[in-house]
Amino acid sequence: MKFDGIIFDMDGTLWDSADNVAVSWNNAVGEDRFTEKDIKGVMGMTMVKIAEKFFPDKSERERGELLERCCRFENEYLRLHGGFIYPDTESTLSVLSEKYPLFIVSNCQAGYIEAFLEFYNLSRLFSDKLCWGDNSLEKSENIRLIIERNHLENALYVGDTQGDCDSAYKAGAGFAHAAYGFGTASRSDFVLNTLAELPKNLEAAEKEIK
């Protein structure tokens, strides 16, 4: 199959920000409450679900206020400190951008994708982006919106979890499993042990249809 657009997940696919997210959330609440393991345990959830898990004893209003504060601290911290970007990410994205339009769809808060792009100076490589914080829609719907508004016929979503897999296929996209990330997936068009493998996988897929 020849793909005409590549859509990326964020956490576990392009980078691992869990350690610095934990630092920023601890700064926000004023105590050492969150660990890297805690943050990795909720990666991929919508922010509302994360707030419910981390602040179960709070009212909906209080959870909303805590969530807003934590997300604000997080975005500001990541803009200054970044996270752990996976090896060869920038060079691989640069190679892919010469042939495909690139996009990001994540379940994160508004401003999170921008913090990543700003810290690593990668905005120039991406044509469009969407996240849960923009419209409160689930990931499959945002993948579909990216596909529709960019007139893609055969999009590929690259992610690391079963949720990413389910969302991609539900939206009508192909799926490449970033097996180096945080989770597993029951099926995929490609399995990637490193992001750098993606260009060759795409090239091989195109040769199969010739």
Biotite code that builds the C-alpha atoms (Angstrom):
import biotite.structure as struc

atoms = struc.array([
    struc.Atom([0.000, 0.000, 0.000], chain_id="A", res_id=1, res_name="MET", atom_name="CA", element="C"),
    struc.Atom([1.176, 3.503, -0.796], chain_id="A", res_id=2, res_name="LYS", atom_name="CA", element="C"),
    struc.Atom([0.510, 5.923, 2.057], chain_id="A", res_id=3, res_name="PHE", atom_name="CA", element="C"),
    struc.Atom([-0.007, 9.623, 1.393], chain_id="A", res_id=4, res_name="ASP", atom_name="CA", element="C"),
    struc.Atom([0.364, 10.980, 4.919], chain_id="A", res_id=5, res_name="GLY", atom_name="CA", element="C"),
    struc.Atom([1.991, 9.910, 8.204], chain_id="A", res_id=6, res_name="ILE", atom_name="CA", element="C"),
    struc.Atom([0.305, 10.776, 11.523], chain_id="A", res_id=7, res_name="ILE", atom_name="CA", element="C"),
    struc.Atom([2.285, 10.393, 14.751], chain_id="A", res_id=8, res_name="PHE", atom_name="CA", element="C"),
    struc.Atom([1.348, 9.759, 18.348], chain_id="A", res_id=9, res_name="ASP", atom_name="CA", element="C"),
    struc.Atom([3.527, 11.632, 20.861], chain_id="A", res_id=10, res_name="MET", atom_name="CA", element="C"),
    struc.Atom([4.365, 9.741, 24.060], chain_id="A", res_id=11, res_name="ASP", atom_name="CA", element="C"),
    struc.Atom([6.125, 6.438, 23.477], chain_id="A", res_id=12, res_name="GLY", atom_name="CA", element="C"),
    struc.Atom([6.448, 7.241, 19.784], chain_id="A", res_id=13, res_name="THR", atom_name="CA", element="C"),
    struc.Atom([8.369, 10.490, 19.322], chain_id="A", res_id=14, res_name="LEU", atom_name="CA", element="C"),
    struc.Atom([9.557, 11.016, 22.882], chain_id="A", res_id=15, res_name="TRP", atom_name="CA", element="C"),
    struc.Atom([9.311, 10.012, 26.535], chain_id="A", res_id=16, res_name="ASP", atom_name="CA", element="C"),
    struc.Atom([8.529, 13.045, 28.687], chain_id="A", res_id=17, res_name="SER", atom_name="CA", element="C"),
    struc.Atom([7.347, 11.134, 31.774], chain_id="A", res_id=18, res_name="ALA", atom_name="CA", element="C"),
    struc.Atom([10.226, 12.079, 34.082], chain_id="A", res_id=19, res_name="ASP", atom_name="CA", element="C"),
    struc.Atom([9.936, 15.804, 33.404], chain_id="A", res_id=20, res_name="ASN", atom_name="CA", element="C"),
    struc.Atom([6.135, 15.684, 33.496], chain_id="A", res_id=21, res_name="VAL", atom_name="CA", element="C"),
    struc.Atom([6.378, 14.183, 36.991], chain_id="A", res_id=22, res_name="ALA", atom_name="CA", element="C"),
    struc.Atom([8.725, 16.999, 38.048], chain_id="A", res_id=23, res_name="VAL", atom_name="CA", element="C"),
    struc.Atom([6.362, 19.644, 36.681], chain_id="A", res_id=24, res_name="SER", atom_name="CA", element="C"),
    struc.Atom([3.276, 18.124, 38.318], chain_id="A", res_id=25, res_name="TRP", atom_name="CA", element="C"),
    struc.Atom([5.071, 17.906, 41.662], chain_id="A", res_id=26, res_name="ASN", atom_name="CA", element="C"),
    struc.Atom([5.947, 21.588, 41.296], chain_id="A", res_id=27, res_name="ASN", atom_name="CA", element="C"),
    struc.Atom([2.302, 22.327, 40.546], chain_id="A", res_id=28, res_name="ALA", atom_name="CA", element="C"),
    struc.Atom([0.901, 20.552, 43.622], chain_id="A", res_id=29, res_name="VAL", atom_name="CA", element="C"),
    struc.Atom([3.783, 21.555, 45.914], chain_id="A", res_id=30, res_name="GLY", atom_name="CA", element="C"),
    struc.Atom([4.807, 18.046, 46.985], chain_id="A", res_id=31, res_name="GLU", atom_name="CA", element="C"),
    struc.Atom([6.708, 15.011, 45.697], chain_id="A", res_id=32, res_name="ASP", atom_name="CA", element="C"),
    struc.Atom([3.587, 13.055, 44.842], chain_id="A", res_id=33, res_name="ARG", atom_name="CA", element="C"),
    struc.Atom([4.137, 11.817, 41.298], chain_id="A", res_id=34, res_name="PHE", atom_name="CA", element="C"),
    struc.Atom([6.835, 9.549, 39.899], chain_id="A", res_id=35, res_name="THR", atom_name="CA", element="C"),
    struc.Atom([7.942, 8.758, 36.362], chain_id="A", res_id=36, res_name="GLU", atom_name="CA", element="C"),
    struc.Atom([6.219, 5.377, 36.758], chain_id="A", res_id=37, res_name="LYS", atom_name="CA", element="C"),
    struc.Atom([2.952, 7.082, 37.741], chain_id="A", res_id=38, res_name="ASP", atom_name="CA", element="C"),
    struc.Atom([3.052, 9.274, 34.638], chain_id="A", res_id=39, res_name="ILE", atom_name="CA", element="C"),
    struc.Atom([3.903, 6.390, 32.310], chain_id="A", res_id=40, res_name="LYS", atom_name="CA", element="C"),
    struc.Atom([0.946, 4.499, 33.760], chain_id="A", res_id=41, res_name="GLY", atom_name="CA", element="C"),
    struc.Atom([-1.514, 7.069, 32.403], chain_id="A", res_id=42, res_name="VAL", atom_name="CA", element="C"),
    struc.Atom([0.142, 7.958, 29.086], chain_id="A", res_id=43, res_name="MET", atom_name="CA", element="C"),
    struc.Atom([-2.443, 7.735, 26.325], chain_id="A", res_id=44, res_name="GLY", atom_name="CA", element="C"),
    struc.Atom([-5.416, 8.535, 28.571], chain_id="A", res_id=45, res_name="MET", atom_name="CA", element="C"),
    struc.Atom([-7.367, 11.732, 28.064], chain_id="A", res_id=46, res_name="THR", atom_name="CA", element="C"),
    struc.Atom([-6.600, 14.426, 30.613], chain_id="A", res_id=47, res_name="MET", atom_name="CA", element="C"),
    struc.Atom([-10.009, 14.028, 32.269], chain_id="A", res_id=48, res_name="VAL", atom_name="CA", element="C"),
    struc.Atom([-9.333, 10.326, 32.897], chain_id="A", res_id=49, res_name="LYS", atom_name="CA", element="C"),
    struc.Atom([-5.893, 11.167, 34.266], chain_id="A", res_id=50, res_name="ILE", atom_name="CA", element="C"),
    struc.Atom([-7.384, 13.686, 36.701], chain_id="A", res_id=51, res_name="ALA", atom_name="CA", element="C"),
    struc.Atom([-9.948, 11.124, 37.854], chain_id="A", res_id=52, res_name="GLU", atom_name="CA", element="C"),
    struc.Atom([-7.176, 8.603, 38.519], chain_id="A", res_id=53, res_name="LYS", atom_name="CA", element="C"),
    struc.Atom([-4.774, 10.972, 40.273], chain_id="A", res_id=54, res_name="PHE", atom_name="CA", element="C"),
    struc.Atom([-7.318, 13.054, 42.225], chain_id="A", res_id=55, res_name="PHE", atom_name="CA", element="C"),
    struc.Atom([-10.155, 10.602, 43.043], chain_id="A", res_id=56, res_name="PRO", atom_name="CA", element="C"),
    struc.Atom([-11.005, 12.277, 46.341], chain_id="A", res_id=57, res_name="ASP", atom_name="CA", element="C"),
    struc.Atom([-11.593, 15.679, 44.738], chain_id="A", res_id=58, res_name="LYS", atom_name="CA", element="C"),
    struc.Atom([-14.813, 17.078, 43.321], chain_id="A", res_id=59, res_name="SER", atom_name="CA", element="C"),
    struc.Atom([-15.160, 17.505, 39.585], chain_id="A", res_id=60, res_name="GLU", atom_name="CA", element="C"),
    struc.Atom([-14.549, 21.238, 39.942], chain_id="A", res_id=61, res_name="ARG", atom_name="CA", element="C"),
    struc.Atom([-11.464, 20.714, 42.128], chain_id="A", res_id=62, res_name="GLU", atom_name="CA", element="C"),
    struc.Atom([-10.092, 18.093, 39.726], chain_id="A", res_id=63, res_name="ARG", atom_name="CA", element="C"),
    struc.Atom([-10.563, 20.526, 36.872], chain_id="A", res_id=64, res_name="GLY", atom_name="CA", element="C"),
    struc.Atom([-8.687, 23.262, 38.717], chain_id="A", res_id=65, res_name="GLU", atom_name="CA", element="C"),
    struc.Atom([-5.824, 20.919, 39.664], chain_id="A", res_id=66, res_name="LEU", atom_name="CA", element="C"),
    struc.Atom([-5.644, 19.563, 36.137], chain_id="A", res_id=67, res_name="LEU", atom_name="CA", element="C"),
    struc.Atom([-5.471, 23.063, 34.644], chain_id="A", res_id=68, res_name="GLU", atom_name="CA", element="C"),
    struc.Atom([-2.658, 24.025, 37.027], chain_id="A", res_id=69, res_name="ARG", atom_name="CA", element="C"),
    struc.Atom([-0.676, 20.827, 36.414], chain_id="A", res_id=70, res_name="CYS", atom_name="CA", element="C"),
    struc.Atom([-1.020, 21.126, 32.644], chain_id="A", res_id=71, res_name="CYS", atom_name="CA", element="C"),
    struc.Atom([0.077, 24.763, 32.702], chain_id="A", res_id=72, res_name="ARG", atom_name="CA", element="C"),
    struc.Atom([3.169, 23.913, 34.758], chain_id="A", res_id=73, res_name="PHE", atom_name="CA", element="C"),
    struc.Atom([3.834, 20.925, 32.498], chain_id="A", res_id=74, res_name="GLU", atom_name="CA", element="C"),
    struc.Atom([3.712, 22.877, 29.244], chain_id="A", res_id=75, res_name="ASN", atom_name="CA", element="C"),
    struc.Atom([5.955, 25.606, 30.626], chain_id="A", res_id=76, res_name="GLU", atom_name="CA", element="C"),
    struc.Atom([8.467, 23.097, 32.011], chain_id="A", res_id=77, res_name="TYR", atom_name="CA", element="C"),
    struc.Atom([8.641, 21.044, 28.815], chain_id="A", res_id=78, res_name="LEU", atom_name="CA", element="C"),
    struc.Atom([9.133, 24.170, 26.702], chain_id="A", res_id=79, res_name="ARG", atom_name="CA", element="C"),
    struc.Atom([12.267, 24.859, 28.755], chain_id="A", res_id=80, res_name="LEU", atom_name="CA", element="C"),
    struc.Atom([13.566, 21.349, 29.434], chain_id="A", res_id=81, res_name="HIS", atom_name="CA", element="C"),
    struc.Atom([12.073, 19.035, 26.798], chain_id="A", res_id=82, res_name="GLY", atom_name="CA", element="C"),
    struc.Atom([12.061, 15.295, 27.434], chain_id="A", res_id=83, res_name="GLY", atom_name="CA", element="C"),
    struc.Atom([13.848, 12.213, 26.151], chain_id="A", res_id=84, res_name="PHE", atom_name="CA", element="C"),
    struc.Atom([13.490, 12.287, 22.369], chain_id="A", res_id=85, res_name="ILE", atom_name="CA", element="C"),
    struc.Atom([13.960, 8.862, 20.818], chain_id="A", res_id=86, res_name="TYR", atom_name="CA", element="C"),
    struc.Atom([17.160, 8.270, 18.798], chain_id="A", res_id=87, res_name="PRO", atom_name="CA", element="C"),
    struc.Atom([17.173, 9.456, 15.192], chain_id="A", res_id=88, res_name="ASP", atom_name="CA", element="C"),
    struc.Atom([13.764, 11.107, 15.528], chain_id="A", res_id=89, res_name="THR", atom_name="CA", element="C"),
    struc.Atom([14.700, 14.422, 13.942], chain_id="A", res_id=90, res_name="GLU", atom_name="CA", element="C"),
    struc.Atom([16.683, 12.862, 11.086], chain_id="A", res_id=91, res_name="SER", atom_name="CA", element="C"),
    struc.Atom([13.940, 10.308, 10.389], chain_id="A", res_id=92, res_name="THR", atom_name="CA", element="C"),
    struc.Atom([11.231, 12.969, 10.372], chain_id="A", res_id=93, res_name="LEU", atom_name="CA", element="C"),
    struc.Atom([13.342, 15.088, 8.032], chain_id="A", res_id=94, res_name="SER", atom_name="CA", element="C"),
    struc.Atom([13.691, 12.185, 5.586], chain_id="A", res_id=95, res_name="VAL", atom_name="CA", element="C"),
    struc.Atom([9.974, 11.380, 5.749], chain_id="A", res_id=96, res_name="LEU", atom_name="CA", element="C"),
    struc.Atom([8.926, 15.019, 5.295], chain_id="A", res_id=97, res_name="SER", atom_name="CA", element="C"),
    struc.Atom([10.603, 15.098, 1.894], chain_id="A", res_id=98, res_name="GLU", atom_name="CA", element="C"),
    struc.Atom([8.079, 12.545, 0.618], chain_id="A", res_id=99, res_name="LYS", atom_name="CA", element="C"),
    struc.Atom([5.050, 12.664, 2.927], chain_id="A", res_id=100, res_name="TYR", atom_name="CA", element="C"),
    struc.Atom([3.098, 15.339, 4.799], chain_id="A", res_id=101, res_name="PRO", atom_name="CA", element="C"),
    struc.Atom([3.532, 14.713, 8.537], chain_id="A", res_id=102, res_name="LEU", atom_name="CA", element="C"),
    struc.Atom([0.984, 15.205, 11.317], chain_id="A", res_id=103, res_name="PHE", atom_name="CA", element="C"),
    struc.Atom([0.554, 14.694, 15.070], chain_id="A", res_id=104, res_name="ILE", atom_name="CA", element="C"),
    struc.Atom([-2.547, 13.461, 16.915], chain_id="A", res_id=105, res_name="VAL", atom_name="CA", element="C"),
    struc.Atom([-2.363, 12.963, 20.689], chain_id="A", res_id=106, res_name="SER", atom_name="CA", element="C"),
    struc.Atom([-4.671, 12.667, 23.702], chain_id="A", res_id=107, res_name="ASN", atom_name="CA", element="C"),
    struc.Atom([-2.744, 15.445, 25.449], chain_id="A", res_id=108, res_name="CYS", atom_name="CA", element="C"),
    struc.Atom([-3.745, 18.898, 26.645], chain_id="A", res_id=109, res_name="GLN", atom_name="CA", element="C"),
    struc.Atom([-3.540, 21.951, 24.411], chain_id="A", res_id=110, res_name="ALA", atom_name="CA", element="C"),
    struc.Atom([-0.003, 23.323, 24.328], chain_id="A", res_id=111, res_name="GLY", atom_name="CA", element="C"),
    struc.Atom([1.762, 19.995, 24.870], chain_id="A", res_id=112, res_name="TYR", atom_name="CA", element="C"),
    struc.Atom([2.456, 19.296, 21.189], chain_id="A", res_id=113, res_name="ILE", atom_name="CA", element="C"),
    struc.Atom([3.605, 22.885, 20.782], chain_id="A", res_id=114, res_name="GLU", atom_name="CA", element="C"),
    struc.Atom([6.033, 22.497, 23.711], chain_id="A", res_id=115, res_name="ALA", atom_name="CA", element="C"),
    struc.Atom([7.611, 19.476, 21.993], chain_id="A", res_id=116, res_name="PHE", atom_name="CA", element="C"),
    struc.Atom([7.832, 21.188, 18.616], chain_id="A", res_id=117, res_name="LEU", atom_name="CA", element="C"),
    struc.Atom([9.214, 24.389, 20.119], chain_id="A", res_id=118, res_name="GLU", atom_name="CA", element="C"),
    struc.Atom([11.912, 22.745, 22.247], chain_id="A", res_id=119, res_name="PHE", atom_name="CA", element="C"),
    struc.Atom([13.232, 20.626, 19.376], chain_id="A", res_id=120, res_name="TYR", atom_name="CA", element="C"),
    struc.Atom([12.527, 23.160, 16.621], chain_id="A", res_id=121, res_name="ASN", atom_name="CA", element="C"),
    struc.Atom([10.474, 20.672, 14.605], chain_id="A", res_id=122, res_name="LEU", atom_name="CA", element="C"),
    struc.Atom([7.421, 22.745, 13.646], chain_id="A", res_id=123, res_name="SER", atom_name="CA", element="C"),
    struc.Atom([8.739, 23.120, 10.100], chain_id="A", res_id=124, res_name="ARG", atom_name="CA", element="C"),
    struc.Atom([8.361, 19.365, 9.522], chain_id="A", res_id=125, res_name="LEU", atom_name="CA", element="C"),
    struc.Atom([4.644, 19.068, 10.375], chain_id="A", res_id=126, res_name="PHE", atom_name="CA", element="C"),
    struc.Atom([1.656, 20.144, 8.306], chain_id="A", res_id=127, res_name="SER", atom_name="CA", element="C"),
    struc.Atom([-1.075, 19.859, 10.941], chain_id="A", res_id=128, res_name="ASP", atom_name="CA", element="C"),
    struc.Atom([-1.782, 18.657, 14.481], chain_id="A", res_id=129, res_name="LYS", atom_name="CA", element="C"),
    struc.Atom([-4.715, 17.906, 16.777], chain_id="A", res_id=130, res_name="LEU", atom_name="CA", element="C"),
    struc.Atom([-5.117, 16.836, 20.389], chain_id="A", res_id=131, res_name="CYS", atom_name="CA", element="C"),
    struc.Atom([-7.814, 16.093, 22.938], chain_id="A", res_id=132, res_name="TRP", atom_name="CA", element="C"),
    struc.Atom([-7.238, 19.515, 24.483], chain_id="A", res_id=133, res_name="GLY", atom_name="CA", element="C"),
    struc.Atom([-8.265, 21.214, 21.250], chain_id="A", res_id=134, res_name="ASP", atom_name="CA", element="C"),
    struc.Atom([-11.758, 19.736, 21.038], chain_id="A", res_id=135, res_name="ASN", atom_name="CA", element="C"),
    struc.Atom([-12.295, 17.031, 23.719], chain_id="A", res_id=136, res_name="SER", atom_name="CA", element="C"),
    struc.Atom([-12.659, 14.374, 21.011], chain_id="A", res_id=137, res_name="LEU", atom_name="CA", element="C"),
    struc.Atom([-11.273, 10.861, 21.297], chain_id="A", res_id=138, res_name="GLU", atom_name="CA", element="C"),
    struc.Atom([-8.176, 9.971, 19.331], chain_id="A", res_id=139, res_name="LYS", atom_name="CA", element="C"),
    struc.Atom([-9.932, 8.082, 16.518], chain_id="A", res_id=140, res_name="SER", atom_name="CA", element="C"),
    struc.Atom([-12.092, 11.124, 15.779], chain_id="A", res_id=141, res_name="GLU", atom_name="CA", element="C"),
    struc.Atom([-9.084, 13.440, 15.700], chain_id="A", res_id=142, res_name="ASN", atom_name="CA", element="C"),
    struc.Atom([-7.216, 11.075, 13.385], chain_id="A", res_id=143, res_name="ILE", atom_name="CA", element="C"),
    struc.Atom([-10.264, 11.113, 11.118], chain_id="A", res_id=144, res_name="ARG", atom_name="CA", element="C"),
    struc.Atom([-10.407, 14.926, 11.246], chain_id="A", res_id=145, res_name="LEU", atom_name="CA", element="C"),
    struc.Atom([-6.741, 15.174, 10.229], chain_id="A", res_id=146, res_name="ILE", atom_name="CA", element="C"),
    struc.Atom([-7.417, 12.770, 7.363], chain_id="A", res_id=147, res_name="ILE", atom_name="CA", element="C"),
    struc.Atom([-10.472, 14.699, 6.172], chain_id="A", res_id=148, res_name="GLU", atom_name="CA", element="C"),
    struc.Atom([-9.132, 18.226, 6.384], chain_id="A", res_id=149, res_name="ARG", atom_name="CA", element="C"),
    struc.Atom([-5.851, 17.278, 4.712], chain_id="A", res_id=150, res_name="ASN", atom_name="CA", element="C"),
    struc.Atom([-7.555, 15.203, 2.003], chain_id="A", res_id=151, res_name="HIS", atom_name="CA", element="C"),
    struc.Atom([-5.634, 12.008, 2.748], chain_id="A", res_id=152, res_name="LEU", atom_name="CA", element="C"),
    struc.Atom([-6.698, 8.779, 1.090], chain_id="A", res_id=153, res_name="GLU", atom_name="CA", element="C"),
    struc.Atom([-4.282, 6.326, 2.725], chain_id="A", res_id=154, res_name="ASN", atom_name="CA", element="C"),
    struc.Atom([-2.934, 7.659, 6.008], chain_id="A", res_id=155, res_name="ALA", atom_name="CA", element="C"),
    struc.Atom([-0.664, 5.759, 8.378], chain_id="A", res_id=156, res_name="LEU", atom_name="CA", element="C"),
    struc.Atom([-0.811, 6.315, 12.135], chain_id="A", res_id=157, res_name="TYR", atom_name="CA", element="C"),
    struc.Atom([2.333, 5.561, 14.132], chain_id="A", res_id=158, res_name="VAL", atom_name="CA", element="C"),
    struc.Atom([1.751, 4.767, 17.808], chain_id="A", res_id=159, res_name="GLY", atom_name="CA", element="C"),
    struc.Atom([2.849, 2.469, 20.614], chain_id="A", res_id=160, res_name="ASP", atom_name="CA", element="C"),
    struc.Atom([-0.258, 1.142, 22.384], chain_id="A", res_id=161, res_name="THR", atom_name="CA", element="C"),
    struc.Atom([-3.341, -0.954, 21.759], chain_id="A", res_id=162, res_name="GLN", atom_name="CA", element="C"),
    struc.Atom([-5.389, 2.215, 22.096], chain_id="A", res_id=163, res_name="GLY", atom_name="CA", element="C"),
    struc.Atom([-3.405, 3.764, 19.265], chain_id="A", res_id=164, res_name="ASP", atom_name="CA", element="C"),
    struc.Atom([-3.940, 0.641, 17.179], chain_id="A", res_id=165, res_name="CYS", atom_name="CA", element="C"),
    struc.Atom([-7.696, 0.628, 17.782], chain_id="A", res_id=166, res_name="ASP", atom_name="CA", element="C"),
    struc.Atom([-8.000, 4.356, 17.115], chain_id="A", res_id=167, res_name="SER", atom_name="CA", element="C"),
    struc.Atom([-6.046, 4.168, 13.862], chain_id="A", res_id=168, res_name="ALA", atom_name="CA", element="C"),
    struc.Atom([-8.099, 1.368, 12.356], chain_id="A", res_id=169, res_name="TYR", atom_name="CA", element="C"),
    struc.Atom([-11.358, 2.871, 13.613], chain_id="A", res_id=170, res_name="LYS", atom_name="CA", element="C"),
    struc.Atom([-10.449, 6.094, 11.797], chain_id="A", res_id=171, res_name="ALA", atom_name="CA", element="C"),
    struc.Atom([-9.669, 4.240, 8.593], chain_id="A", res_id=172, res_name="GLY", atom_name="CA", element="C"),
    struc.Atom([-5.892, 4.651, 8.790], chain_id="A", res_id=173, res_name="ALA", atom_name="CA", element="C"),
    struc.Atom([-3.139, 2.060, 8.660], chain_id="A", res_id=174, res_name="GLY", atom_name="CA", element="C"),
    struc.Atom([-1.094, 1.441, 11.799], chain_id="A", res_id=175, res_name="PHE", atom_name="CA", element="C"),
    struc.Atom([2.630, 1.124, 12.498], chain_id="A", res_id=176, res_name="ALA", atom_name="CA", element="C"),
    struc.Atom([3.422, -0.169, 15.986], chain_id="A", res_id=177, res_name="HIS", atom_name="CA", element="C"),
    struc.Atom([6.281, 1.635, 17.734], chain_id="A", res_id=178, res_name="ALA", atom_name="CA", element="C"),
    struc.Atom([7.359, -1.444, 19.682], chain_id="A", res_id=179, res_name="ALA", atom_name="CA", element="C"),
    struc.Atom([10.112, 0.543, 21.414], chain_id="A", res_id=180, res_name="TYR", atom_name="CA", element="C"),
    struc.Atom([7.448, 2.592, 23.217], chain_id="A", res_id=181, res_name="GLY", atom_name="CA", element="C"),
    struc.Atom([5.216, 1.991, 26.229], chain_id="A", res_id=182, res_name="PHE", atom_name="CA", element="C"),
    struc.Atom([2.788, -0.695, 25.083], chain_id="A", res_id=183, res_name="GLY", atom_name="CA", element="C"),
    struc.Atom([1.814, -3.574, 22.844], chain_id="A", res_id=184, res_name="THR", atom_name="CA", element="C"),
    struc.Atom([-0.585, -3.903, 19.907], chain_id="A", res_id=185, res_name="ALA", atom_name="CA", element="C"),
    struc.Atom([-2.510, -6.904, 18.638], chain_id="A", res_id=186, res_name="SER", atom_name="CA", element="C"),
    struc.Atom([-2.032, -6.091, 14.952], chain_id="A", res_id=187, res_name="ARG", atom_name="CA", element="C"),
    struc.Atom([-0.262, -3.611, 12.700], chain_id="A", res_id=188, res_name="SER", atom_name="CA", element="C"),
    struc.Atom([0.877, -2.955, 9.159], chain_id="A", res_id=189, res_name="ASP", atom_name="CA", element="C"),
    struc.Atom([4.466, -2.551, 10.389], chain_id="A", res_id=190, res_name="PHE", atom_name="CA", element="C"),
    struc.Atom([6.325, -3.240, 13.625], chain_id="A", res_id=191, res_name="VAL", atom_name="CA", element="C"),
    struc.Atom([9.071, -0.713, 14.360], chain_id="A", res_id=192, res_name="LEU", atom_name="CA", element="C"),
    struc.Atom([11.919, -1.518, 16.729], chain_id="A", res_id=193, res_name="ASN", atom_name="CA", element="C"),
    struc.Atom([13.206, 2.013, 16.141], chain_id="A", res_id=194, res_name="THR", atom_name="CA", element="C"),
    struc.Atom([11.602, 4.977, 14.440], chain_id="A", res_id=195, res_name="LEU", atom_name="CA", element="C"),
    struc.Atom([14.473, 4.967, 11.937], chain_id="A", res_id=196, res_name="ALA", atom_name="CA", element="C"),
    struc.Atom([13.029, 1.756, 10.434], chain_id="A", res_id=197, res_name="GLU", atom_name="CA", element="C"),
    struc.Atom([9.909, 3.528, 9.181], chain_id="A", res_id=198, res_name="LEU", atom_name="CA", element="C"),
    struc.Atom([11.211, 4.937, 5.863], chain_id="A", res_id=199, res_name="PRO", atom_name="CA", element="C"),
    struc.Atom([12.413, 1.500, 4.728], chain_id="A", res_id=200, res_name="LYS", atom_name="CA", element="C"),
    struc.Atom([9.106, -0.103, 5.736], chain_id="A", res_id=201, res_name="ASN", atom_name="CA", element="C"),
    struc.Atom([7.216, 2.469, 3.686], chain_id="A", res_id=202, res_name="LEU", atom_name="CA", element="C"),
    struc.Atom([9.529, 1.973, 0.734], chain_id="A", res_id=203, res_name="GLU", atom_name="CA", element="C"),
    struc.Atom([9.031, -1.809, 0.904], chain_id="A", res_id=204, res_name="ALA", atom_name="CA", element="C"),
    struc.Atom([5.255, -1.411, 1.059], chain_id="A", res_id=205, res_name="ALA", atom_name="CA", element="C"),
    struc.Atom([5.277, 0.748, -2.079], chain_id="A", res_id=206, res_name="GLU", atom_name="CA", element="C"),
    struc.Atom([7.397, -1.794, -3.971], chain_id="A", res_id=207, res_name="LYS", atom_name="CA", element="C"),
    struc.Atom([4.890, -4.541, -3.186], chain_id="A", res_id=208, res_name="GLU", atom_name="CA", element="C"),
    struc.Atom([2.170, -2.828, -5.196], chain_id="A", res_id=209, res_name="ILE", atom_name="CA", element="C"),
    struc.Atom([4.300, -2.139, -8.276], chain_id="A", res_id=210, res_name="LYS", atom_name="CA", element="C"),
])
